[in-house]
C-alpha cells in the first residue's frame, strides 16, 4: 500500500471529505439543471434526501463492492457511504474536471434501480 497506519487513515479521510463535498455539489447541480426555477429551500431539501448513507450504501451494494469489504456491523451503510465518497474523490482526481466527474458519478447513481 501507498500509505501505512496513521498516514493511511489520514489519506482515507481526506479522500472521503473530498468525495463528500463533490457529491453535494454534483447532486445539487444536477437537481438545479433539472429544476432551474426551484428555490434554495427546495434544492436543499432534495439534496439532503439524496445525500444519505442509505442511498450511498445502496449504490455500493448494487455495484457489489460491499461483498469485497471485510467488515460488518450495524453501521455498514455509513462505512459503505464513506467508501463511496472515497471512490467519488478518486474519480475527480482522475478526471480533474467537475463536469466530467459529475457525469460519471450521476451515471453510477442512475444505474441503481430506485435512485
N, C-alpha and C positions, 0 to 999 in steps of 0.2 A: 504493500500500500504506500501511497504517497505520504500520508501522514500517519503518525502513531500516537496513541494515548490522548493526552490533552489537546495536542495540535489537531488531531483528527476531529475531536469533539467541537473545537472552535470552527474548523473549516465546515463541518456539517451545519452548525448553527448559522454561520454566515450565508451559506447556500440556501438554507431554509428561509432565512429572513429575506433574501433577495427574491426567492420564488414567491413568498407570501405577498410582498409588495407588488411584484409583477402581476400576479393573479388578480389582485384587487383592481389594478389599473386596466388589465385586459378585460375583465368581466364588466366593469363599468363602461369602458369604451364601447364594447360590443352592445351593451344594452342601450347606450345613448345613440349609437348608429341606427339601431332598430326602432328607437322611440325618441326622435330628436325634440319632441315637444314635451317630454316628461320633465317634471320639476325635480329639484335636488332631493327632496324627501322621498319621492318615488324611486329614483335611481338608488339612493342609499338603502332603502328598504329591500329592494330586489337584490342588490349587491350582497347584503347580509344574508339573504335567503340562500343564495347560491354559493357563497364562500364559507362553507362549513366543513367540519371534519367528516361529517356523514357523507357529503357529496364527494369529497376528495377520496375518502376511504372506498366509496363505491367505484370510483374511477379505477383505483388501484386494484380492487378485486376483479373488476371486469377485464383489466389488462393482465390478470393472473400474476401480478407482481407480489401479492400478499402470500402466495404459496411459496415463493422463493425466500421469504424473510423468516429467520429463525426467532420469532417472538410471538407472544400471545398476550393474554390477559384481558381485563375489562376495557382498557382504553386503546384497543387495537386501532379503532378509527383515527384517533389522534396521531398515533405513530404512523399509520398509512398516509394520513394527510401531510405529516412532516416530510415523509419520503416523496410525496407528490410535489410538494413545494420545492424540495431539493432538485427534483427532476426538471421542474419548470425553470429554476435558476440555471441549471446546466444547459437547457435548450437555449436560453437567452445568451449565455456565454458563448455558445457555439454559433448562433445566428448573428449576434451583435446588432440586430435590428428589431425595434419594438414591434413593428407591423408584422414582420415575418414570424417572430416569436408568438405573437398573438394568434396568427393564422394556424400555426402548428398546435398550440395549446387548445384553441377552440375546436379544432378538428378532433383532437384526442377526446375532449369532453363530450362532443356531439356523437362520438362513436358509441357512447354508453347509452343503452336504452333508458328512457325516462328522464334524461337530463337535457 
